[in-house]
Amino acid sequence: MDVFITIDTECTEERSTPFGVRPPIGYDVMMRGRFANQARGLGTDLLISELTRAGLPATFFLEALCAEYFGHDGLAVVVEQLLEAGQDIQLHLHPNFRRPAWRASGGEPLEDNIGAYPLEDQIRLLKDGISHLTHCGVPRERLCAFRAGNFGASNSTWNALAHADLCVSSSLNLAYRELDCLIVPDRPRIDVYQPVAGVWELPVSCFREAAGYRPLQLTAVTFAEMRHTLDRLERAGTSCATIVTHAFEFFIVDDERVPSGRPNRVNVGRLKRLLDYLSREHTRFNVRTVGWLGAQLKAGKFVVPARVFPIPSGSVRLRALRYAAQLVKRLEMRRRRKPNVGFRGSR
């Protein structure tokens, strides 16, 4: 089974807090996780280090519209860092990041789910995002895939991708179908499939829990639940499993003004265990990049399964253990070294 480690990498818009409006936070903190009180970055810096240690690749879905507010220089630094490390870069968009300081200016937010826009506007957003990434050094021929911010794509987004010469979408997340994900699949999907000519959907892997779904996201499930689900997907014959995380999931911001912060030890521990497991089980799990998948699909070298695989069920026992781990994480996040506004990154 091919496994895809995908990392949404983005800045953040301003936030309303009890202390006023906290301004948008840019590349150094939100992407690289660089803090005055830390010897190394805790975002992309840490991720690259851990991936290199494990000898594994990942796909960084890099948000590009933030360049219209924060400029291109900082984004180009992140691009160079990822390319030098041999990691895959693909396109990620939050349309509202074109106007991330709308509260301070007294304006209105832009619609942040790309699937809510008319087709022509979606095409324009995709092409603008591609232009920003190529301006920052990403070779155009390597760009073949897209993930919507908030997983907020719709069925029409597949047609927009075809117009923008992108062949892989990775926005279907069953756990977000009642939130922002506007994709309506023909049936619940967790394996790669082709919804329209020339475009394939690579869904985020999920498992059933109670009346809904839980995604294989590092901040949302324990390593034991990820291993449990990966094992069941592999035994069922699924061709692909897709794990999602964000660069900001691995640190806690204590004060964005300095800035100061610290590792999110629970999430960093999950990352290390996951990478070690995938490296150790390399005969069962082939860790690939979404860029590799796009090239294989376009060349007709990847066999897309005709079968629709059932969604595996989660473990009640592991779910209970997750609640305990999440409590530890919440307590750790509240233990700030300085009083600070409530911080929460974008999805």
N, C-alpha and C positions, 0 to 999 in steps of 0.2 A: 504493500500500500504506500502511495506517495503522501507525504505529510508536508504541509505548508505552514511555516511559522510566519505570520503576518503582523506587522507592527505599524499601526496608524501613528504618524509622527506630525505634530501640529503645534501651533501657538494657541493662545486662548483669548477670547474676547473679554471685555470688561465685565465686572460683576457688581450687582447691587448688594451691599452689606449693611449691617446695622450702623457702620461707621462712615457710610457714604459709598461712592462708586469707586471700586478698585479698578485701575486702568488695565488695558490689555497687557499681556505678558508675552514677550517675544522669544526668539530662537534660542538664545543662550540658556535661559531657564527652562522653557517648556519643551524644547527639543533635546538639548544636550544635558540638561539637568546640572548646570554649573552654578555653584554657590561659593560665596567668599569663605565659608567655614569648612569647605570640603576640598581634599587634595585632588580629587578627580571628578569628572562629570558623572552624574548618576542617571542620565537618560541614554542617548545614543552612544555616549562614550562607554558606559557600563555594558550596554547591549553588545556592542562590537567586541569588547573584551571577552565577554562570556561566550559569544558565538565562536570567536577565534579559538578560545580554550577548548571548546567542544568539537571544533572542526566542522561546524555546521553553517549553512547559509540561511538567510531569511529574506523576506520581502518587506521593504519599508515603503508603505503607502504614504507618500510625502505631500502634505497639504501645500498647495501652491498659490492660492489666491491671497494668502496673508502677505505676499510680496508687495501687493498694492498698498498696504499700510506700513509694513515694517521695512520695505525695501528688499533688494535682491542680494545685498552683500552677505548678510547672515545666512540666508538660505543657500547661497553658493558655498559657504564654508561647510555646511552640513552635507551638501551634495558631494563635495570633494572628499570629505571624511568617509562617507559610505562607499563611494566608488573605489577609493584607495584600499578599503578593507575587503573589496570584492563582493560587496552586498548588492542586492537587487533593489532598484528604485522604481516604483510605479506611482500612478497619479491618485491623489486624494483631494477632495474638494469640500470646503465648507463655504457656500456662497456668502453667508453673513460675515465672513472674515474680510470681505471687501470693505465693510463698515463696522469694525469691531468696537468702536467707541461711540456708538449711537446714543447711549444714555447721557454721556457727558455733553454731547452736542445738542441734546433736546430733540433728537430725531426719532425715527422708527427703525426697528431692525429689518434687515432684508430676510426674506424667506431662506431658511438654512437647508431645507431638503430639496436637493436638485430635482427629484421626481415630481415636485409640485409645480415646476416651471413648464411652459409650453415647449414643444420639441425644439423649435429653432433657438430658444434661449438656452436650453440644455446643451445643444451643439456648440453654441458660442462660449458657454462656460467651460466646457471641456477643452476647446481649442485654446482659450485663454490660459487655462491651467498648463496645457502642454507647452505653450509658448514660454511661460515663466520657468518651467523646469529646464527646457532646452537652453534658455538664456543663462541659467545658472550652471550649465555644464553637463546635463544629462543627455547622452546621445539619443536623438529622436528614434532611431531604429530599435532602441531597447525598450521604448515605451509601448506597451501593448495591453495594459490592464488598468482598471479603475475600481476604487471603492468610494462610495458616497459617504460623506460625513453623516453621522447618526444612522448609517445604513439606509439613508433616506432616498433611495432610488425608487423608481416605478417601472412598470413594464415598458413604458415609452423610452426609458433610459437606454435600453438595449439598442433601439433604433438610433438614438443619438450617438452611442458608441460606434456603431457601424459607420456613421457619417464622419466621425472624428478619427477613423482608422485605428480604433482600439478593439481588440477581439475578446477580451476577458473582463467580465464583471465579477466582483466578489462582494456584493452588497446584500444578498439574501441572507437574513438572519432571522430564523423563525422566532427567536426569543423577543425580537423587536417588531413583530408583525402588528402587535396592538399598540405600538408606540410610534416610531418614525418610519419604519420600513414600509414603503408603499407598494412593493412588489407583491403581486398576487400570483403565486405559482399554480400550475395545474393540479398539483398535489404537494403535500409536504416533501421537501427535497433537502438532502444533505450531501449528495454527490454531484459531481460536475455533470452538466447537461447543456443542450443547445436549444435555447428558447426561440431564437430567430436566426436566420441565415447569417453566417459569418461571425456570430457572437456566442460565447459560451458563458454560463453562469457557474461560478465556483462558490457554493454556499459556505457560510461559517458552520462548523460542526456543532451540533447540539445534542442534548439528551432530554428525554421526557422527564418531567418532574411535576407531580400533582396534576393540575389541569393545563399546564403549559410546557415551556421548554426552557432549558438552561444552556447558554452558549459555552463553548470551550474557550473562555477568556480568563487570563491569568488572575485578574482581580476578582473574578466572579465564582471560581471553583477552585478546589484544592488540587494539588498534584495527584493525589490518589483518585480523584474523580476523573481527571484527564486520562490517567493510565487506564482506569476501568473502561472509559468510553472508547479510547483508541484500541484497546484489546478487542472489544466487541465489534467495532467497525471492521477491524482487520479480519476477524474470524468470519464475519458475514460476507466478506468478499468485496467490500467497498473499495473503489479505486483511489479515492482522495479523502483526506481529512485536513481540515483547515482550522488552525488555532489563531486567535486574535489577541493582541495586547496593544498597549499604547506606551510610548516612551515615558509619559508622565506617571505611569503606574508604579514606577520603581523608586520614587522619592516622595517626600513630604515637604512642602514649602512651609517654613516657619515664619519667614518675613520676606516678602517679595521686594521690599524697598532696598534691602542691603545688597544682594539677596542672601538669605541663609536658609539652609534646609538639611535634610538627613535622609538616609536610605529608608525605604519602606521594606523592612526586613522580612515581613511575611511574603510579600510578592517576589522579592529578590530570591528568597529561599525556594519558592515554587519554580522560578525560572531555572535556577541551577539544577534542581532535581529533574525537571522536564528535559533539559538539554542533555544531562548525563544519561537519562533513560533512553532517549532517542539515539544517542551515540552508541550506547551499549547494545541496543536492539536493532542495529543497522541492517541485519539480514531480513528483518520483518518490515522495518519502516525506512523508506527512502526519503530523506529530507530534501525537498526540491524548492525552487523559487517559482513564483507565479510567472515571472518572465520566461523561465524555461518552459512552463506549461503552455504559455501563449505561442511560443515558437513551435512546439510540438503539435499543437492543435492546428495551426495554420499550415504546417507541412503535411498534415494528415497522418502523423506518426503516433498519435495518442488515441487509443481506442476508448471512446466514450461508452460507458455501459448502457445497454438498453433497459436494464432492470432498474426499477425504483426501489431503493433499499428502505426498509422500515427504520424509524428512529429508535435507537436503543433507549432503554429505561435506565434511570439513575439508580443508585443504591441508597436505600433509606438510612443504613448505618453510616455511609460516607457523608450523607447530607447532614446528619446530626453532628458529625465531627467538623464539618465545614462551619456550622453555626458557632462552635466553640472557637475555631480559628478566626472567624470574622470578628468575634467579640474582642479577641486579643488585638486584632488589627485596629479596630475602632479606638480602643483604649490608647494604643500607641500613637495614633494620629492626633488624639486630643492632647497628648503630652507635649505641648509646644514649649519651646524655650523662651519665646516672647509672645505677648498677646498679639493676635493676628486676626485678620478678617477670615471669614469662612471660605476656604479655597476648594474649588472643585473644577477639574479639567473638563473639557468638552469630550463628547464621545467620538 
